[in-house]
Amino acid sequence: MTLRKFIIIVLFFIVHAAYAKPIVIQGKTIIDKPTIYRNVVLDLSDGYFQVLNDAKLTIENCIINGSISTKYVNLIDINSGHLILKNSKFNILSTDIPENPSSPSIYNLIHVSKGQASIIRNKFSINKSYTAGLFVADISSNINIIDNDIHNFHGGVILTDIHDAYIVNNRFSNVSISNILILNGTHSLFEKNTILFPGNNNVGDAIDIVNSENITLNQNYIASGSCYSIVVLHSDNIFINNNKIIGGITYAIYINTSIGTSDPNYKYLSAILNNETIKKLNSSYNQNIKVINNYIAQNRYGLTVHHVDGLLVKNNIFIQRFSDSLARKFWTDNSILLQNVSHVTWIKNLYKEAFDQNNVQEDDEFYRFVNFPLTGGVNLP
């Protein structure tokens, strides 16, 4: 036997020995002092953690097998404390929670209140759609969620009264309700996230920004949305830069003060917002919105804006395909899509007709970029 083979075999048994005996968490397990789980299997099928008194819970390089049911609202509950999750795999079962696609769930894998969280390089999946969310945080700061895989949850990262959130380089797939939502938040960055099938073929957006300020969306990739891709409601100083949004059935970027009752997202957004916030949304404008360097292709609408004071739209590319020139003229007419907007700067935005898969011999005009004007719409031959 070669030395290399011997080392591989030894490492194999070391790794499997480390995971051989699960640690079973039963009922409420209170964490009120620094606690670390490393290189173990955690069984959360009938129990949960509650972190109190500014304690720190660290889970690193673990396998977590958990069950979310009507018995426990959260499996990890941070109530004034600090959570660190690194390099772990979460296999979550939803056992007796009914599916409810149009309403947010009260059940979530992780809840952070008045705390901090660092969630880095983990894999999260749940077996049953439309039942339980991944992560909810409120009245907290320094929420760092970086380089995670998140699949099939009913709600991804939901943030309320959060400051300094850093949601970067995550991969969301088939997440319903909202993949990333920030309400009453400030000074946060959502960057280089990949969001596939947001809404999970039902209801839900990729990114929702509500009543927040100083938020940056940079280099995110959003594809095949069931509802809106990016929504901004009553917010200030929002920078939407260099994102790629492809193949959504409705708005790529929707900016307004509120969502109407006929809108498919109304039910879940109104359930998250309180009455005071809803009144505030309906009575105020967005301010200082910048939409720059984005690539928007094959969505029903590219950019739709209502009730904004201070809008900069620059260097964006819009690619669409319509049945005829009249339909194109209507659906790209910014006198229709931009309403009650003041102090508008519209510079170097381009429009391109999409390729028709049924006719590969089309003229070059179908590949040609033209200026996308502020009013009047695009009217290709």
C-alpha distance (Angstrom), angle and dihedral (degrees) to the residues before:
residue distance angle dihedral
M1 . . .
T2 3.78 . .
L3 3.79 121.2 .
R4 3.80 90.3 -115.9
K5 3.81 92.9 56.0
F6 3.78 90.8 46.6
I7 3.82 91.7 53.1
I8 3.82 91.7 48.5
I9 3.80 91.7 51.5
V10 3.79 92.4 47.8
L11 3.81 91.6 49.2
F12 3.81 90.1 48.2
F13 3.80 92.3 56.3
I14 3.80 92.7 42.8
V15 3.80 92.0 53.8
H16 3.79 94.6 45.0
A17 3.78 92.0 44.8
A18 3.79 89.2 54.9
Y19 3.82 90.2 55.5
A20 3.81 96.4 36.8
K21 3.79 101.0 102.1
P22 3.81 119.0 41.3
I23 3.78 119.7 -138.5
V24 3.78 106.3 -129.5
I25 3.81 117.2 -144.9
Q26 3.79 110.4 -158.5
G27 3.78 124.8 -168.8
K28 3.80 119.7 -33.1
T29 3.80 111.0 -10.0
I30 3.80 109.4 -168.3
I31 3.78 118.5 -148.5
D32 3.83 109.6 -162.1
K33 3.79 99.1 151.3
P34 3.83 133.5 41.2
T35 3.81 108.2 -63.5
I36 3.80 128.7 -178.9
Y37 3.80 130.4 -167.3
R38 3.79 112.3 -173.6
N39 3.84 131.8 170.4
V40 3.80 94.7 -4.0
V41 3.77 140.5 112.2
L42 3.79 113.5 -112.7
D43 3.79 119.0 -156.3
L44 3.82 110.0 -153.0
S45 3.78 96.0 163.7
D46 3.82 91.7 118.1
G47 3.78 106.6 15.7
Y48 3.78 147.5 43.4
F49 3.80 143.8 -152.3
Q50 3.79 123.8 -113.0
V51 3.80 115.9 -169.8
L52 3.82 117.0 -157.0
N53 3.81 142.1 169.1
D54 3.82 96.7 31.2
A55 3.79 91.9 -61.6
K56 3.79 122.0 156.1
L57 3.81 124.7 -126.4
T58 3.82 115.5 -164.6
I59 3.80 122.7 -171.2
E60 3.79 113.5 179.0
N61 3.78 134.1 170.9
C62 3.80 92.1 -6.6
I63 3.77 139.1 135.6
I64 3.80 112.4 -129.9
N65 3.78 119.3 -163.8
G66 3.77 109.3 -172.4
S67 3.77 141.9 166.2
I68 3.80 123.1 -146.6
S69 3.77 112.1 -158.0
T70 3.78 140.6 148.6
K71 3.81 87.4 -84.2
Y72 3.83 95.2 70.7
V73 3.81 125.9 30.0
N74 3.84 94.2 -159.8
L75 3.79 134.4 15.7
I76 3.81 93.4 -153.9
D77 3.81 114.7 32.0
I78 3.82 117.3 -178.2
N79 3.80 110.4 -167.3
S80 3.79 103.9 174.9
G81 3.79 101.9 -22.5
H82 3.78 146.2 88.5
L83 3.79 128.3 -89.3
I84 3.81 124.4 -160.9
L85 3.81 118.7 -175.0
K86 3.81 118.2 175.2
N87 3.79 136.4 169.9
S88 3.80 94.5 -15.0
K89 3.77 135.5 135.1
F90 3.81 121.5 -134.8
N91 3.82 117.7 -160.0
I92 3.80 104.9 -173.2
L93 3.79 127.7 -172.6
S94 3.79 122.8 -160.3
T95 3.78 104.1 -152.0
D96 3.80 114.6 172.0
I97 3.81 106.0 2.7
P98 3.83 113.3 117.7
E99 3.78 118.1 -126.4
N100 3.81 112.9 -104.4
P101 3.81 109.4 171.4
S102 3.82 98.8 178.2
S103 3.82 99.8 48.2
P104 3.81 131.0 60.9
S105 3.78 115.7 -108.6
I106 3.79 124.7 -117.0
Y107 3.81 87.1 -147.9
N108 3.80 119.1 84.5
L109 3.76 134.5 164.6
I110 3.83 92.3 -133.2
H111 3.80 131.1 24.1
V112 3.80 122.4 -178.5
S113 3.80 121.0 -171.5
K114 3.80 122.4 177.7
G115 3.77 89.5 -13.2
Q116 3.77 146.9 94.9
A117 3.78 132.8 -107.2
S118 3.79 136.8 -164.7
I119 3.81 110.6 -171.9
I120 3.79 111.1 175.6
R121 3.84 134.4 170.4
N122 3.80 98.8 -13.3
K123 3.78 132.5 141.5
F124 3.81 118.2 -134.2
S125 3.79 125.7 -175.1
I126 3.78 136.2 159.7
N127 3.78 126.8 -161.2
K128 3.81 99.9 -138.5
S129 3.80 126.9 52.8
Y130 3.82 126.3 -136.8
T131 3.81 95.4 21.5
A132 3.81 115.3 87.6
G133 3.79 137.0 15.9
L134 3.77 129.5 -134.0
F135 3.80 109.3 -135.5
V136 3.81 135.1 7.8
A137 3.80 124.2 175.2
D138 3.79 131.8 177.3
I139 3.81 136.7 178.7
S140 3.79 90.3 5.2
S141 3.79 141.9 119.7
N142 3.78 138.6 -152.6
I143 3.78 96.9 37.7
N144 3.81 106.0 172.3
I145 3.80 117.1 -175.5
I146 3.79 109.9 171.5
D147 3.82 136.6 168.8
N148 3.81 99.0 -10.4
D149 3.81 132.1 147.4
I150 3.82 111.8 -133.9
H151 3.79 120.1 -176.0
N152 3.81 137.1 -179.1
F153 3.82 99.9 -14.7
H154 3.80 123.8 146.1
G155 3.78 94.0 -123.1
G156 3.78 125.9 6.0
V157 3.82 117.8 -156.2
I158 3.82 112.1 -6.7
L159 3.82 114.8 -176.8
T160 3.83 126.7 -173.9
D161 3.81 123.9 -179.9
I162 3.79 90.5 -5.0
H163 3.78 127.7 156.7
D164 3.79 126.8 -165.3
A165 3.79 99.4 9.7
Y166 3.80 115.9 173.8
I167 3.82 111.9 -164.2
V168 3.79 105.8 172.1
N169 3.81 140.1 160.9
N170 3.80 97.0 -5.7
R171 3.79 125.1 148.4
F172 3.81 115.7 -138.4
S173 3.79 121.5 -174.4
N174 3.81 130.8 179.2
V175 3.80 93.7 -9.4
S176 3.81 114.0 158.0
I177 3.83 131.0 -154.4
S178 3.83 97.8 23.7
N179 3.78 129.9 -18.7
I180 3.82 93.3 -157.9
L181 3.82 122.7 8.0
I182 3.79 128.3 171.4
L183 3.82 121.6 -173.3
N184 3.81 122.5 -176.8
G185 3.81 89.6 -5.2
T186 3.79 134.1 146.8
H187 3.80 140.3 -164.1
S188 3.79 98.8 9.4
L189 3.80 135.0 147.5
F190 3.82 127.4 -147.8
E191 3.79 106.0 -175.4
K192 3.82 140.4 163.8
N193 3.79 94.6 -4.7
T194 3.80 119.6 152.9
I195 3.81 112.8 -144.3
L196 3.80 116.1 -174.7
F197 3.82 124.3 -174.6
P198 3.84 95.1 -5.9
G199 3.79 108.5 -163.9
N200 3.81 90.2 31.0
N201 3.81 91.9 -116.3
N202 3.79 90.7 -53.1
V203 3.83 128.6 58.1
G204 3.78 129.6 -22.3
D205 3.78 144.8 81.8
A206 3.78 133.5 -119.6
I207 3.83 96.7 -128.1
D208 3.83 129.1 5.0
I209 3.82 122.0 -171.8
V210 3.81 112.8 -171.9
N211 3.80 128.6 178.2
S212 3.80 90.8 -21.7
E213 3.77 137.6 129.0
N214 3.78 140.1 -151.0
I215 3.81 95.2 21.7
T216 3.81 123.1 155.1
L217 3.81 125.4 -158.7
N218 3.78 108.2 -170.3
Q219 3.82 133.3 172.2
N220 3.80 96.8 -15.6
Y221 3.81 120.1 156.4
I222 3.80 116.4 -144.5
A223 3.80 122.5 179.6
S224 3.83 138.2 177.2
G225 3.78 99.1 0.0
S226 3.80 120.4 -169.7
C227 3.82 91.6 -151.8
Y228 3.79 132.1 -0.2
S229 3.79 122.0 -17.5
I230 3.81 100.7 -153.8
V231 3.81 123.2 12.0
V232 3.80 124.7 -175.0
L233 3.83 117.7 -173.2
H234 3.81 122.7 -178.2
S235 3.78 97.4 -27.2
D236 3.80 137.6 142.7
N237 3.78 133.3 -139.9
I238 3.79 97.8 8.8
F239 3.82 117.5 169.8
I240 3.82 115.9 -161.7
N241 3.79 105.5 -177.2
N242 3.79 137.3 169.0
N243 3.81 97.5 -14.9
K244 3.79 124.2 151.7
I245 3.83 116.0 -141.3
I246 3.78 118.1 -179.0
G247 3.78 137.2 176.4
G248 3.81 104.6 -4.8
I249 3.80 118.1 158.6
T250 3.80 93.8 -132.6
Y251 3.83 136.5 4.5
A252 3.79 121.2 5.4
I253 3.83 91.5 -167.1
Y254 3.81 120.3 9.9
I255 3.81 120.1 -176.8
N256 3.80 120.3 -177.4
T257 3.79 142.1 124.0
S258 3.79 97.5 -107.3
I259 3.78 145.7 -1.4
G260 3.81 118.0 -108.9
T261 3.79 122.8 -123.7
S262 3.81 90.8 -114.1
D263 3.78 91.8 56.4
P264 3.84 115.7 106.5
N265 3.81 90.1 -129.3
Y266 3.80 95.8 51.4
K267 3.79 97.0 93.2
Y268 3.78 97.9 53.6
L269 3.81 96.0 38.1
S270 3.80 93.1 49.1
A271 3.81 89.0 49.4
I272 3.80 89.9 56.3
L273 3.82 95.9 43.5
N274 3.79 122.4 69.6
N275 3.82 122.9 -133.8
E276 3.81 93.0 -102.2
T277 3.79 91.4 55.4
I278 3.81 92.7 46.7
K279 3.83 90.7 53.5
K280 3.79 90.2 49.2
L281 3.78 92.1 50.5
N282 3.77 92.7 52.2
S283 3.81 94.4 50.5
S284 3.80 103.6 45.9
Y285 3.80 144.1 61.2
N286 3.77 132.4 -123.8
Q287 3.78 113.5 -114.5
N288 3.78 136.1 -154.0
I289 3.80 102.8 2.0
K290 3.81 118.2 175.3
V291 3.81 121.3 -165.0
I292 3.80 108.2 -178.7
N293 3.83 138.2 162.5
N294 3.82 96.3 -4.9
Y295 3.80 125.5 152.5
I296 3.80 111.5 -143.9
A297 3.80 119.0 -179.7
Q298 3.80 135.6 173.7
N299 3.79 99.4 -10.1
R300 3.81 120.0 137.4
Y301 3.80 89.4 -114.2
G302 3.77 126.6 12.9
L303 3.80 104.6 -155.6
T304 3.81 126.6 -5.5
V305 3.80 120.8 -179.3
H306 3.81 132.3 -176.9
H307 3.80 130.4 173.4
V308 3.80 103.0 5.8
D309 3.77 129.8 146.8
G310 3.78 107.2 -159.7
L311 3.82 115.6 18.4
L312 3.81 125.2 177.5
V313 3.81 116.6 -172.3
K314 3.79 112.3 176.6
N315 3.82 140.3 160.6
N316 3.80 96.2 -4.6
I317 3.80 124.7 149.6
F318 3.81 119.8 -143.2
I319 3.81 119.1 -168.0
Q320 3.80 120.0 -174.4
R321 3.77 142.9 152.8
F322 3.80 124.0 -145.8
S323 3.76 132.5 177.0
D324 3.81 95.4 -116.5
S325 3.80 143.4 -3.8
L326 3.81 93.9 -94.7
A327 3.81 92.5 56.4
R328 3.79 90.0 46.4
K329 3.80 91.0 49.6
F330 3.82 92.0 52.3
W331 3.81 99.7 43.4
T332 3.79 93.8 46.9
D333 3.81 96.8 43.8
N334 3.79 108.3 117.9
S335 3.79 92.0 -164.3
I336 3.81 82.8 70.7
L337 3.80 99.8 34.7
L338 3.82 96.3 44.4
Q339 3.81 113.2 56.8
N340 3.81 131.4 166.3
V341 3.79 90.3 4.5
S342 3.79 121.0 145.7
H343 3.80 133.1 -172.5
V344 3.82 93.9 24.7
T345 3.80 123.2 179.9
W346 3.81 112.9 -169.4
I347 3.82 114.1 179.2
K348 3.82 135.5 167.7
N349 3.79 98.7 -19.1
L350 3.79 113.7 159.3
Y351 3.78 134.5 -155.5
K352 3.78 127.1 -156.5
E353 3.78 129.8 -174.4
A354 3.81 110.9 -123.3
F355 3.75 123.7 -118.6
D356 3.79 116.1 -92.6
Q357 3.81 108.6 -132.1
N358 3.81 90.5 -159.1
N359 3.79 96.2 58.1
V360 3.78 117.2 37.5
Q361 3.83 91.8 173.2
E362 3.80 95.7 69.6
D363 3.78 120.4 139.2
D364 3.77 121.9 -95.4
E365 3.80 90.4 -102.2
F366 3.79 89.0 80.6
Y367 3.77 90.1 63.3
R368 3.79 97.7 41.3
F369 3.79 123.3 110.6
V370 3.80 116.0 -135.3
N371 3.78 130.7 -177.9
F372 3.78 113.0 -87.1
P373 3.82 101.6 -139.1
L374 3.77 127.5 -146.2
T375 3.82 90.7 -119.1
G376 3.75 135.5 13.7
G377 3.77 101.7 42.0
V378 3.78 130.9 -117.8
N379 3.80 115.3 -60.1
L380 3.78 110.8 -174.2
P381 3.83 117.5 179.5
